[in-house]
Structure formats: structure tokens, C-alpha cells
């Protein structure tokens, strides 16, 4: 099988896997134990915290280790909401990750009001539209850095400037962008952000939440000792070390990886001109090149995905965290593509092992599928 679903998850790198095994066998102590074995584990945990903070260019005191992107998003949002004394107004987009949109539904049921902003045809929100949505009772904005279905990058710096003027907290889901683009301009201006290890060749079950140290945090449960009381449960040190190793690898090579992805993307798009298809993309500087969101008019995305799978290609119909619901792509809805057209969406996402020949072969297969359907 040719794997083209790296946006859903990446294989674990050999270096990260080796680090996981070594940590699990040699640094097995509980990081909160006071004996020497526990202290060795604690020191290693804090070194990981310092290293990841250096990649984000943020204070290490704001780094909290979690089980992944979903938990990081929830912890950040909940923490920022505890800083306010009212159930006020929240601004977000129509295409946030399901971990956020599902939590927002709960918040709406509990008295919060939420404004959902659409995308333009490039898959981006308009900062002027964001400004127009601000109300006197707006307390929080939740805007993903890069959309996981389209790869479009949002104008976080502009949005942050507006938030600061109006004293609005800003959370940014950076799961799809970390190690694919330089997120330093984002990490410097947000109140919190989330990343997930398995999106950059680290292990599943590990992630990071950054909450600006200026904000006092309140843990989920009282009297919790781990992660400065923010979350309960013994930390998964082997996964955290493996995540740090994977992040180091990816950060050292992200520019070469991006160039490789751009070459692959252009080769694929060039071969797609031979059949009727629609590819959604933002301007080059605002696009994650490894993510290709598209549809073939008249053919359901799920049919395309199953036919591709039958021919040995792994692609997706959208975010893996929401696919089973059989709902239209949230990104398509955000752009204004609805009904049957929205269900035509599918996503191709490339990785370090993807070749130009593989994408050309997929484009030829898609042309065959289109031809067979008339």
C-alpha cells in the first residue's frame, strides 16, 4: 500500500522508537518520586520540557505534557475560560478540529455564546470579518493555525493584534502546522496552543499544551501533583522523550521537507489538469504544501477513497477524528460548499517517504475513476 494520509497520523521514526524503548527500560521511575530513580526520570522530563520550549521559543514554565492534541486543546480552552468571571462570547471558525467543535457545543449548552466564522474560497478567515464579530462580552477566540483538511494557514498575527486591543484570550490549535512551517510568529502572540506528537513522526498518546506563564492555571482535580497540578495521572515519559526526539528531527529538516512537499504537490496538480477536478488551496505562502484537499464533481469522496484503497493507495475523506460520522467535510461547509458537493471532498497528504512517481500514479488513477463514472 502507498500511504498518503500523513495528516491523519505519521509512522513512528526509528530514532523516536529507539528513544521510547530506552526510556521505558532505563528511566522507568515515576517523575514525582523522591528517590534517585524517580529523580533521574524527573530530570529527563524537565530536559524535554526545556527542549520543546526552545523549539517553540516560549518559556518552559508554560509547557504541559498531555496525551495528545485533543486533550491539549481542551486543557487550554478550559484554562483560559477559568480566567474570566462570566459565561461570555467566543469567536471561532466553522472548520475547527472536532475536539474543539464538540467542546464548544457543550459550552453553548452551558450558557456561552459562540460565533462561527466561515472561510473564503482560499480556506482562510477574513480578519475584517473577525473584527466585526467582536462584541463587548467577547472573552475568547479559538482559531486553528492550519486547517487539517485543506492545509490553509490562518492570519493568526492579525487576529492576535485584534484580540489584544479588546482584551480577548486567544487559543491556537497548531497540531497541523508544528514542524511544517515556522510557528514562532504564532507562539509569540497567543495565550495558548496545542501540538500532537504523532503528526510529526512521534508516538501516539503524547502531546503538549502551552499556556502563557502570565496566566494562573487551575487543575482539573484538586491536590494533583503531576504537571504542576494541571492534569492528573503519571506522565508518559517514554512517549514524551520520543516526541522530543521526533520534534528535533522534524525541526532540523522542516525546510527541506517543505520543499519536497511543494515539488510533490506541483507534480500532482499538473497531472490533475487531465480530468475534471477542483483543488482547494491558499496562496503558496499560506498553504501547507503536504495537504491537498480536493473533489471530483459528481463522485462522492468516500467512493474515491474506497477505489483508491482497492488499487493500493491510502487517502482520506477528511479529518480522521470525524470521518466515522459520515458528515460533510467541515472545511467544505466553511467555504460554502454544501449538500452533495461537500461529500465529494477527499484529502491527500504526503510525507517524507512519498515520491513524485506515487503522486503521478494516483493522479492517473483518479483520472481513470472519473472516466469510469462518465
C-alpha positions as semicolon CSV with decimal commas, in nm:
position;residue;x (nm);y (nm);z (nm)
1;X;0,000;0,000;0,000
2;X;0,109;0,355;-0,077
3;X;0,037;0,568;0,231
4;X;-0,093;0,917;0,153
5;X;-0,270;1,002;0,480
6;X;0,010;1,161;0,681
7;X;-0,224;1,436;0,803
8;X;-0,414;1,170;0,996
9;X;-0,102;1,020;1,152
10;X;0,264;0,955;1,074
11;X;0,467;0,638;1,125
12;X;0,695;0,645;1,427
13;X;1,051;0,734;1,329
14;X;1,324;0,483;1,414
15;X;1,509;0,734;1,633
16;X;1,191;0,813;1,827
17;X;1,112;0,442;1,865
18;X;1,462;0,369;1,996
19;X;1,432;0,657;2,241
20;X;1,096;0,525;2,361
21;X;1,234;0,178;2,435
22;X;1,545;0,307;2,606
23;X;1,347;0,546;2,827
24;X;1,093;0,278;2,919
25;X;1,367;0,036;3,025
26;X;1,626;0,271;3,177
27;X;1,425;0,570;3,307
28;X;1,121;0,384;3,440
29;X;1,086;0,577;3,764
30;X;0,783;0,791;3,844
31;X;0,882;1,152;3,780
32;X;0,720;1,259;4,109
33;X;0,900;1,001;4,325
34;X;1,168;1,143;4,553
35;X;1,418;0,857;4,531
36;X;1,712;0,862;4,290
37;X;1,541;0,659;4,018
38;X;1,245;0,898;4,027
39;X;1,480;1,196;4,023
40;X;1,654;1,065;3,709
41;X;1,318;1,038;3,538
42;X;1,219;1,385;3,658
43;X;1,541;1,539;3,527
44;X;1,485;1,380;3,186
45;X;1,126;1,509;3,179
46;X;1,240;1,863;3,253
47;X;1,508;1,842;2,984
48;X;1,234;1,752;2,736
49;X;1,031;2,048;2,858
50;X;1,325;2,283;2,802
51;X;1,399;2,140;2,457
52;X;1,042;2,165;2,330
53;X;1,012;2,517;2,476
54;X;1,321;2,615;2,276
55;X;1,159;2,485;1,956
56;X;0,851;2,699;2,026
57;X;1,058;2,994;2,157
58;X;0,843;3,014;2,469
59;X;0,919;2,989;2,844
60;X;0,942;2,627;2,959
61;X;0,721;2,715;3,258
62;X;0,428;2,733;3,018
63;X;0,477;2,381;2,876
64;X;0,248;2,099;2,997
65;X;0,264;1,744;2,868
66;X;-0,063;1,576;2,767
67;X;-0,197;1,269;2,589
68;X;-0,224;1,449;2,254
69;X;-0,388;1,727;2,056
70;X;-0,742;1,669;2,179
71;X;-0,650;1,688;2,546
72;X;-0,419;1,984;2,483
73;X;-0,699;2,178;2,313
74;X;-0,944;2,103;2,593
75;X;-0,698;2,189;2,871
76;X;-0,602;2,519;2,706
77;X;-0,959;2,629;2,640
78;X;-1,077;2,530;2,985
79;X;-0,780;2,706;3,148
80;X;-0,840;3,031;2,958
81;X;-1,211;3,025;3,043
82;X;-1,131;2,998;3,415
83;X;-0,957;3,335;3,386
84;X;-1,290;3,503;3,317
85;X;-1,575;3,555;3,561
86;X;-1,855;3,533;3,309
87;X;-2,007;3,299;3,053
88;X;-1,941;3,534;2,766
89;X;-1,897;3,527;2,390
90;X;-1,648;3,308;2,196
91;X;-1,532;3,351;1,835
92;X;-1,412;3,051;1,633
93;X;-1,433;2,909;1,280
94;X;-1,667;2,666;1,111
95;X;-1,382;2,424;1,049
96;X;-1,206;2,370;1,381
97;X;-1,096;2,020;1,480
98;X;-1,377;1,806;1,621
99;X;-1,217;1,813;1,968
100;X;-1,287;2,186;1,973
101;X;-1,621;2,199;1,792
102;X;-1,764;1,924;2,014
103;X;-1,647;2,103;2,329
104;X;-1,796;2,429;2,205
105;X;-2,132;2,254;2,173
106;X;-2,110;2,168;2,542
107;X;-2,017;2,526;2,628
108;X;-2,317;2,656;2,431
109;X;-2,542;2,422;2,627
110;X;-2,397;2,578;2,942
111;X;-2,462;2,942;2,862
112;X;-2,177;3,055;2,638
113;X;-2,250;3,217;2,302
114;X;-2,034;3,119;2,004
115;X;-1,986;3,290;1,666
116;X;-1,862;3,058;1,390
117;X;-1,674;3,236;1,110
118;X;-1,670;3,097;0,754
119;X;-1,370;3,062;0,522
120;X;-1,316;3,245;0,197
121;X;-1,250;3,047;-0,122
122;X;-0,885;3,009;-0,018
123;X;-0,980;2,835;0,306
124;X;-0,896;3,134;0,525
125;X;-1,091;3,357;0,759
126;X;-1,110;3,730;0,691
127;X;-0,954;3,934;0,974
128;X;-1,202;4,214;0,899
129;X;-1,487;3,968;0,950
130;X;-1,324;3,859;1,275
131;X;-1,308;4,222;1,388
132;X;-1,675;4,270;1,301
133;X;-1,768;3,967;1,516
134;X;-1,612;4,110;1,832
135;X;-1,863;4,212;2,099
136;X;-1,822;4,384;2,436
137;X;-1,867;4,044;2,604
138;X;-1,622;3,852;2,381
139;X;-1,380;3,669;2,609
140;X;-1,209;3,408;2,394
141;X;-1,109;3,337;2,033
142;X;-1,024;2,984;1,917
143;X;-0,858;2,980;1,575
144;X;-0,659;2,689;1,431
145;X;-0,325;2,780;1,274
146;X;-0,358;2,547;0,973
147;X;-0,667;2,358;0,865
148;X;-0,610;1,982;0,864
149;X;-0,834;1,920;0,561
150;X;-0,717;2,199;0,332
151;X;-0,379;2,297;0,475
152;X;-0,469;2,667;0,463
153;X;-0,290;2,885;0,719
154;X;-0,486;3,146;0,912
155;X;-0,371;3,507;0,977
156;X;-0,306;3,448;1,347
157;X;-0,082;3,752;1,390
158;X;-0,355;3,987;1,265
159;X;-0,615;3,816;1,480
160;X;-0,390;3,834;1,786
161;X;-0,347;4,210;1,741
162;X;-0,725;4,250;1,744
163;X;-0,756;4,026;2,049
164;X;-0,501;4,227;2,243
165;X;-0,684;4,553;2,167
166;X;-1,009;4,410;2,301
167;X;-0,854;4,201;2,584
168;X;-0,967;3,871;2,434
169;X;-0,779;3,549;2,509
170;X;-0,658;3,356;2,202
171;X;-0,608;2,980;2,172
172;X;-0,446;2,832;1,862
173;X;-0,456;2,467;1,755
174;X;-0,111;2,416;1,599
175;X;-0,139;2,038;1,561
176;X;-0,135;2,053;1,180
177;X;0,133;2,319;1,145
178;X;0,405;2,243;1,402
179;X;0,728;2,131;1,223
180;X;0,568;2,204;0,882
181;X;0,610;2,581;0,899
182;X;0,779;2,821;1,139
183;X;0,520;2,875;1,412
184;X;0,735;3,116;1,614
185;X;0,529;3,418;1,498
186;X;0,224;3,236;1,637
187;X;0,370;3,108;1,963
188;X;0,482;3,463;2,049
189;X;0,134;3,616;2,026
190;X;-0,115;3,355;2,154
191;X;-0,230;3,280;2,507
192;X;-0,222;2,906;2,449
193;X;-0,153;2,648;2,179
194;X;-0,165;2,273;2,124
195;X;0,055;2,021;1,939
196;X;0,043;1,641;1,898
197;X;0,341;1,406;1,860
198;X;0,204;1,159;1,608
199;X;0,164;1,435;1,348
200;X;0,544;1,469;1,319
201;X;0,666;1,107;1,342
202;X;0,638;1,082;1,718
203;X;0,426;0,835;1,917
204;X;0,050;0,843;1,962
205;X;-0,060;0,931;2,312
206;X;0,174;1,228;2,360
207;X;0,114;1,598;2,313
208;X;0,188;1,940;2,450
209;X;-0,019;2,229;2,577
210;X;0,140;2,570;2,607
211;X;-0,031;2,823;2,831
212;X;0,136;3,161;2,872
213;X;0,301;3,168;3,218
214;X;0,134;3,502;3,290
215;X;-0,197;3,316;3,324
216;X;-0,261;3,135;3,653
217;X;-0,379;2,779;3,591
218;X;-0,639;2,572;3,771
219;X;-0,617;2,194;3,756
220;X;-0,898;1,961;3,660
221;X;-0,886;1,791;4,000
222;X;-0,767;1,930;4,337
223;X;-0,449;1,805;4,502
224;X;-0,297;1,682;4,173
225;X;0,083;1,665;4,175
226;X;0,172;1,595;3,810
227;X;0,233;1,877;3,561
228;X;0,213;2,143;3,831
229;X;-0,136;2,029;3,919
230;X;-0,286;2,092;3,575
231;X;-0,373;1,730;3,491
232;X;-0,388;1,409;3,693
233;X;-0,208;1,086;3,611
234;X;0,151;0,968;3,586
235;X;0,320;1,126;3,285
236;X;0,414;0,904;2,992
237;X;0,787;0,975;2,999
238;X;0,887;0,730;2,721
239;X;0,634;0,892;2,483
240;X;0,743;1,242;2,585
241;X;1,109;1,162;2,516
242;X;1,015;1,004;2,181
243;X;0,808;1,313;2,098
244;X;1,105;1,536;2,177
245;X;1,336;1,330;1,956
246;X;1,081;1,335;1,672
247;X;1,036;1,711;1,709
248;X;1,413;1,762;1,698
249;X;1,439;1,558;1,378
250;X;1,149;1,738;1,215
251;X;1,261;2,085;1,320
252;X;1,608;2,028;1,174
253;X;1,468;1,922;0,838
254;X;1,139;2,112;0,802
255;X;1,261;2,343;0,526
256;X;1,384;2,052;0,312
257;X;1,064;1,861;0,389
258;X;0,854;2,159;0,283
259;X;1,045;2,196;-0,044
260;X;0,996;1,823;-0,111
261;X;0,623;1,856;-0,041
262;X;0,595;2,154;-0,277
263;X;0,756;1,955;-0,558
264;X;0,517;1,665;-0,496
265;X;0,218;1,897;-0,485
266;X;0,306;2,066;-0,813
267;X;0,362;1,733;-0,988
268;X;0,024;1,608;-0,871
269;X;-0,166;1,926;-0,963
270;X;-0,003;1,929;-1,308
271;X;-0,136;1,580;-1,376
272;X;-0,482;1,664;-1,244
273;X;-0,546;1,905;-1,532
274;X;-0,624;1,600;-1,748
275;X;-0,958;1,541;-1,575
276;X;-1,232;1,749;-1,413
277;X;-1,129;1,817;-1,053
278;X;-1,127;2,102;-0,802
279;X;-0,826;2,152;-0,574
280;X;-0,862;2,392;-0,283
281;X;-0,555;2,589;-0,183
282;X;-0,445;2,916;-0,032
283;X;-0,164;3,132;-0,174
284;X;0,169;2,946;-0,159
285;X;0,298;3,130;0,148
286;X;-0,024;3,048;0,338
287;X;-0,050;2,683;0,239
288;X;0,081;2,363;0,400
289;X;0,205;2,200;0,076
290;X;0,180;1,843;0,202
291;X;-0,200;1,871;0,241
292;X;-0,410;1,852;-0,076
293;X;-0,785;1,894;-0,035
294;X;-0,991;1,831;-0,347
295;X;-1,300;1,684;-0,504
296;X;-1,408;1,534;-0,835
297;X;-1,751;1,680;-0,927
298;X;-2,019;1,415;-0,941
299;X;-1,829;1,148;-0,742
300;X;-1,857;1,103;-0,364
301;X;-1,530;1,131;-0,179
302;X;-1,593;0,805;0,001
303;X;-1,623;0,622;-0,331
304;X;-1,294;0,776;-0,447
305;X;-1,128;0,676;-0,121
306;X;-1,251;0,314;-0,144
307;X;-1,148;0,281;-0,509
308;X;-0,806;0,425;-0,427
309;X;-0,772;0,182;-0,139
310;X;-0,867;-0,107;-0,370
311;X;-0,584;-0,001;-0,602
312;X;-0,330;0,030;-0,320
313;X;-0,349;0,399;-0,219
314;X;-0,439;0,520;0,132
315;X;-0,616;0,859;0,117
316;X;-0,884;1,014;0,338
317;X;-1,223;1,182;0,320
318;X;-1,138;1,437;0,589
319;X;-1,023;1,454;0,949
320;X;-0,980;1,103;1,092
321;X;-1,137;1,220;1,420
322;X;-1,469;1,293;1,248
323;X;-1,479;1,061;0,946
324;X;-1,694;0,791;1,104
325;X;-1,981;1,036;1,147
326;X;-2,031;1,037;0,767
327;X;-2,090;1,411;0,780
328;X;-1,985;1,655;0,507
329;X;-1,637;1,799;0,541
330;X;-1,637;2,088;0,789
331;X;-1,386;2,269;0,568
332;X;-1,624;2,244;0,272
333;X;-1,907;2,379;0,484
334;X;-1,683;2,665;0,597
335;X;-1,606;2,754;0,234
336;X;-1,975;2,741;0,147
337;X;-1,975;2,410;-0,041
338;X;-2,276;2,214;0,085
339;X;-2,501;1,920;0,006
340;X;-2,375;1,651;-0,232
341;X;-2,080;1,865;-0,340
342;X;-1,946;1,876;0,017
343;X;-1,950;1,496;0,034
344;X;-1,730;1,481;-0,275
345;X;-1,432;1,607;-0,073
346;X;-1,126;1,390;-0,013
347;X;-0,777;1,462;0,115
348;X;-0,430;1,353;0,008
349;X;-0,142;1,420;0,247
350;X;0,221;1,345;0,178
351;X;0,520;1,267;0,397
352;X;0,895;1,224;0,391
353;X;0,872;0,885;0,219
354;X;0,632;0,997;-0,056
355;X;0,771;1,005;-0,411
356;X;0,670;1,206;-0,717
357;X;0,602;0,882;-0,903
358;X;0,348;0,777;-0,638
359;X;0,151;1,101;-0,673
360;X;0,158;1,086;-1,050
361;X;0,026;0,729;-1,031
362;X;-0,253;0,844;-0,801
363;X;-0,346;1,129;-1,037
364;X;-0,368;0,877;-1,322
365;X;-0,590;0,654;-1,107
366;X;-0,820;0,947;-1,025
367;X;-0,849;1,025;-1,395
368;X;-0,948;0,663;-1,455
369;X;-1,209;0,679;-1,179
370;X;-1,354;0,997;-1,327
371;X;-1,364;0,841;-1,675
372;X;-1,533;0,524;-1,548
373;X;-1,807;0,732;-1,384
374;X;-1,876;0,924;-1,702
